[in-house]
Amino acid sequence: MMRLVVALSAGVIFGLGLGVSQMVDPAKVLGFLDLAGSWDPSLALVMGGALAVTLVAFRKRLRPERPVLAGRFELPTATALDARLLLGSALFGVGWGLVGLCPGPAVAGLAYGLPATMVFLAAMVAGMALARLIPKLPKPAARKPA
């Protein structure tokens, strides 16, 4: 139960942060991404603040042998840059650049009830379902040194 309360609290704080920083506003995000036009650098401060907090928090939290509310740390182990990862990253970036939304801010933006956000989330969920239908490519065989 405690894990659920902490997860909900963290989600609410994250959502509030996205709202206060205006990252849920596609026009604000597109203004930040428009480097060649009327660039709005204010989101760079938001991202810089998030990066600073993350650097300190990760350094401090990864010292213990296990997390407070879990049996062990769940850190990513994959290191390969495969076609699926590169294509997914490119689609994410193109989608973000076209509509000014990415998953986190879009979910937080549901609180505003904007139809465009709901359409984006429906398309995102459909894309996630479609991605599960695409078979994973076989891993290339390891090369032996010559």
ABEGO torsion letter per residue (X at the ends): XAAAAAAAAAAAAAAAAAAAAGAABAAAAAAAABAABBBBAAAAAAAAAAAAAAAAAAAAAAABABBAABABBBBBABABBBAAAAAAAAAAAAAAAAAGBBAAAAAAAAAAGBAAAAAAAAAAAAAAAAAAABBBBBBBBBBBBX
